[in-house]
Amino acid sequence: MEETDPLRYSILASGSTGNVTYLETKEHHILIDAGLSGKRIAGLMAQIHRSLDDVDAIFVTHEHSDHSHGVGVLARRYGMDVYANQGTWDAMANKIGKIPLEQKHIIAPNSVKDLGDMDVESFSVSHDAAEPQFYQVHHNNKTFCILTDTGYVSDRVEGTIRDADAYLMECNHDTEMLRMGPYSWPLKQRILSDTGHLSNEEGADALMDVLGRRTKRIFLGHRSQHNNMRSLAHLTVASLMKEHDFGVNHDFKLLDAEPDHPSKLMTL
């Protein structure tokens, strides 16, 4: 059953400039976040041979523009249902324009939306947004988990996301690059705070706390374009995990999500 009815996914974009993830089962095609223009997202979908015409829902994590920019356009143009918690709806109302009432849905923090052959589970995170939450998607005993935009990973979150089959985990910044970089000190403090973003080291620590025997792929994502580099993030995480006897690229693959082109369409 799992071979003929898989969960497929592609990380269309992940970075400080925009975030979109696509997932599909036989019955449902969804986006988690739509942080780019509708035209750009359509182009990314075409690169994995998929169409926005087939997407039936968007699940929004929070109101920041790199996660919500295209939500309104896609909802109006393609008739997609949009799911977010009440705090996020209130915070993004003036950013995304009007959406027909019948397309607007509430998914409360720490709850599960049953779509039939796909369950979408929300969990609260610590970020400087109105009511931020992220999602893991379940299908046929397989789980894909997204966790970016959080200042730290609580024990509660770790317990919720432990032993997923695949992760998209935040490795936003290298701490020294951030400290020495061009950002203002208040902005640096915000990123480094408990409501900011995970560093490369913090992303690695979170992964080592949650991955299990089922875990086969880890994508490192939401890299800052100013305070990180792909090679540095990958090397930092891989080195720390190897130091703690994790089988990097043996027990699981460590991969890099990109801000400007999609991963291939993968199967769980």
C-alpha positions as CSV (number, residue, x, y, z in Angstrom):
1,M,0.0,0.0,0.0
2,E,2.8,2.4,0.9
3,E,4.5,1.9,-2.4
4,T,1.4,2.6,-4.5
5,D,0.0,5.4,-2.4
6,P,3.0,7.4,-1.2
7,L,3.5,10.9,0.3
8,R,5.5,13.0,-2.1
9,Y,7.0,16.4,-1.4
10,S,9.3,19.1,-2.8
11,I,10.7,22.0,-1.0
12,L,10.1,24.6,-3.6
13,A,11.9,27.4,-1.8
14,S,13.4,27.9,1.6
15,G,15.3,30.9,2.7
16,S,15.0,34.4,4.1
17,T,13.6,35.6,0.7
18,G,10.6,33.2,0.6
19,N,9.4,29.8,1.7
20,V,7.1,27.3,0.0
21,T,6.8,23.5,0.4
22,Y,4.6,21.2,-1.8
23,L,3.1,17.9,-0.6
24,E,0.8,15.5,-2.4
25,T,-1.1,12.2,-1.9
26,K,-3.6,10.6,-4.3
27,E,-6.4,12.7,-2.9
28,H,-4.7,16.0,-1.9
29,H,-2.2,18.5,-3.1
30,I,-1.2,21.2,-0.6
31,L,1.3,24.0,0.0
32,I,2.8,24.9,3.3
33,D,3.3,28.6,3.1
34,A,3.4,30.7,0.0
35,G,6.1,33.3,0.6
36,L,6.8,34.2,-3.0
37,S,4.7,35.8,-5.8
38,G,2.1,33.6,-7.4
39,K,4.0,33.8,-10.7
40,R,7.2,32.6,-9.0
41,I,5.5,29.8,-7.2
42,A,3.8,28.7,-10.5
43,G,7.3,28.6,-12.1
44,L,8.7,26.5,-9.3
45,M,5.8,24.1,-9.5
46,A,6.4,23.7,-13.3
47,Q,10.0,22.7,-12.6
48,I,8.8,19.6,-10.7
49,H,6.1,19.0,-13.3
50,R,3.2,20.0,-11.2
51,S,0.5,22.7,-11.5
52,L,-1.1,25.1,-9.1
53,D,-4.4,24.2,-10.7
54,D,-4.3,20.9,-8.7
55,V,-3.4,22.4,-5.3
56,D,-6.5,22.5,-3.0
57,A,-5.1,24.1,0.1
58,I,-2.4,26.3,1.7
59,F,-1.4,25.9,5.3
60,V,0.2,29.2,6.6
61,T,2.7,29.1,9.5
62,H,2.7,32.8,10.3
63,E,2.1,36.2,8.8
64,H,5.7,37.3,7.9
65,S,5.9,38.1,4.2
66,D,8.5,35.4,3.4
67,H,5.8,32.9,4.3
68,S,2.6,34.7,3.3
69,H,3.3,36.9,0.4
70,G,1.5,34.9,-2.3
71,V,-1.3,33.5,-0.1
72,G,-4.0,35.9,-1.2
73,V,-3.2,35.8,-4.9
74,L,-3.2,32.0,-5.0
75,A,-6.4,31.7,-3.0
76,R,-8.3,34.1,-5.3
77,R,-6.8,32.8,-8.6
78,Y,-7.0,29.1,-8.0
79,G,-9.8,28.8,-5.4
80,M,-7.5,27.2,-2.8
81,D,-8.7,26.8,0.8
82,V,-6.4,28.6,3.3
83,Y,-5.7,27.3,6.8
84,A,-4.1,29.3,9.6
85,N,-4.8,29.9,13.2
86,Q,-6.8,32.9,14.4
87,G,-3.8,35.0,15.4
88,T,-2.2,34.6,12.0
89,W,-5.4,35.4,10.2
90,D,-5.8,38.6,12.2
91,A,-2.1,39.6,11.6
92,M,-2.1,38.9,7.8
93,A,-5.5,40.3,7.0
94,N,-4.2,43.6,5.7
95,K,-1.3,41.9,3.8
96,I,-3.0,39.4,1.6
97,G,-6.2,41.1,0.6
98,K,-9.7,39.7,0.6
99,I,-10.3,35.9,0.4
100,P,-13.8,34.5,0.0
101,L,-15.1,33.5,3.4
102,E,-15.8,29.9,2.4
103,Q,-12.0,29.5,1.6
104,K,-10.9,30.7,5.0
105,H,-10.4,28.0,7.7
106,I,-9.0,27.9,11.2
107,I,-6.4,25.3,12.3
108,A,-5.7,25.9,15.9
109,P,-2.2,25.4,17.4
110,N,-1.4,21.9,18.5
111,S,-4.2,20.3,16.6
112,V,-4.7,18.0,13.6
113,K,-6.7,18.7,10.5
114,D,-7.9,15.4,8.9
115,L,-8.1,15.8,5.1
116,G,-9.0,12.2,4.5
117,D,-5.8,10.5,3.3
118,M,-3.6,13.2,4.8
119,D,-3.4,14.6,8.4
120,V,-1.8,18.0,8.9
121,E,-0.7,18.5,12.5
122,S,0.1,22.0,13.8
123,F,2.5,22.8,16.7
124,S,3.3,26.1,18.3
125,V,6.8,27.6,18.1
126,S,8.7,30.5,19.6
127,H,9.0,33.3,17.1
128,D,8.2,37.0,16.9
129,A,5.0,36.6,15.0
130,A,1.4,36.9,16.2
131,E,0.7,33.1,16.7
132,P,3.4,31.1,14.9
133,Q,3.0,27.4,14.3
134,F,4.5,24.9,12.0
135,Y,3.3,21.6,10.6
136,Q,4.0,18.0,10.1
137,V,2.1,16.0,7.5
138,H,1.1,12.3,8.1
139,H,0.1,9.7,5.5
140,N,0.3,5.9,5.6
141,N,2.5,5.9,8.7
142,K,4.9,8.4,7.0
143,T,5.6,11.8,8.4
144,F,7.2,14.9,6.9
145,C,8.0,17.7,9.4
146,I,8.8,21.4,8.9
147,L,10.4,23.4,11.6
148,T,11.8,26.8,10.8
149,D,11.4,30.3,12.3
150,T,11.8,29.5,15.9
151,G,14.2,30.9,18.5
152,Y,14.5,27.6,20.3
153,V,13.0,24.1,20.3
154,S,11.1,23.3,23.4
155,D,10.8,19.8,25.0
156,R,7.1,19.9,24.0
157,V,8.0,20.5,20.3
158,E,10.7,17.8,20.4
159,G,8.2,15.3,21.7
160,T,5.8,16.2,19.0
161,I,8.2,15.9,16.0
162,R,10.4,13.1,17.2
163,D,11.3,10.3,14.6
164,A,9.7,11.8,11.5
165,D,10.7,10.2,8.2
166,A,11.9,13.5,6.8
167,Y,12.6,17.0,8.1
168,L,13.1,20.5,6.9
169,M,15.0,22.0,9.7
170,E,16.1,25.6,10.2
171,C,19.7,26.5,10.0
172,N,19.3,30.2,9.6
173,H,22.6,31.8,10.5
174,D,26.2,31.3,11.5
175,T,26.5,33.1,14.9
176,E,29.8,34.8,14.1
177,M,28.8,35.9,10.6
178,L,25.7,37.4,12.2
179,R,27.6,39.2,14.9
180,M,30.1,40.6,12.5
181,G,27.7,41.3,9.7
182,P,25.9,44.4,8.5
183,Y,22.6,44.1,10.5
184,S,21.8,46.7,13.2
185,W,22.4,45.5,16.7
186,P,18.6,45.4,17.6
187,L,18.0,43.2,14.6
188,K,21.0,40.9,15.6
189,Q,19.5,40.7,19.1
190,R,16.1,39.8,17.7
191,I,17.6,37.0,15.5
192,L,19.6,35.6,18.4
193,S,16.8,35.7,20.9
194,D,14.4,33.0,22.0
195,T,11.8,34.4,19.5
196,G,14.3,34.6,16.6
197,H,15.9,31.9,14.5
198,L,18.0,28.8,15.0
199,S,21.7,29.0,14.2
200,N,23.5,26.2,12.4
201,E,24.6,24.7,15.8
202,E,21.1,25.0,17.3
203,G,19.6,23.3,14.2
204,A,22.1,20.5,14.6
205,D,21.3,20.1,18.3
206,A,17.6,20.0,17.6
207,L,18.0,17.3,15.0
208,M,20.2,15.2,17.2
209,D,17.4,15.4,19.8
210,V,14.6,14.3,17.5
211,L,15.7,12.1,14.7
212,G,15.1,8.4,15.0
213,R,15.4,5.1,13.1
214,R,12.7,6.2,10.7
215,T,14.5,9.3,9.7
216,K,15.9,9.0,6.2
217,R,16.2,12.6,4.9
218,I,17.0,15.9,6.5
219,F,16.9,19.2,4.6
220,L,18.7,22.2,6.1
221,G,16.7,25.3,5.3
222,H,15.8,28.9,5.9
223,R,19.4,30.1,5.4
224,S,20.0,33.8,5.8
225,Q,21.3,35.3,2.6
226,H,23.5,37.6,4.6
227,N,24.5,35.6,7.7
228,N,25.1,32.1,6.4
229,M,26.4,30.0,3.5
230,R,25.2,26.7,2.2
231,S,28.6,25.0,2.6
232,L,29.1,26.4,6.1
233,A,25.6,25.3,7.3
234,H,26.1,21.8,5.9
235,L,29.6,21.4,7.3
236,T,28.6,22.6,10.7
237,V,25.6,20.3,11.0
238,A,27.4,17.3,9.5
239,S,30.5,17.7,11.7
240,L,28.5,18.1,14.9
241,M,26.4,15.1,14.1
242,K,29.4,12.9,13.3
243,E,31.1,14.0,16.5
244,H,28.0,12.5,18.3
245,D,28.1,9.2,16.3
246,F,25.2,9.9,14.0
247,G,25.4,8.2,10.6
248,V,25.3,11.2,8.3
249,N,24.8,10.1,4.7
250,H,24.7,6.5,5.9
251,D,21.6,6.1,8.2
252,F,20.1,9.3,6.6
253,K,20.8,11.8,3.9
254,L,21.7,15.4,4.8
255,L,20.5,17.7,2.1
256,D,20.4,21.5,1.5
257,A,17.2,23.3,0.7
258,E,17.6,26.3,-1.7
259,P,16.0,29.7,-1.8
260,D,15.6,29.9,-5.6
261,H,15.0,26.4,-7.0
262,P,13.1,23.4,-5.9
263,S,14.3,20.1,-4.6
264,K,13.2,17.2,-6.8
265,L,9.9,15.6,-6.0
266,M,10.7,13.0,-3.4
267,T,8.7,10.0,-2.1
268,L,8.3,8.9,1.5
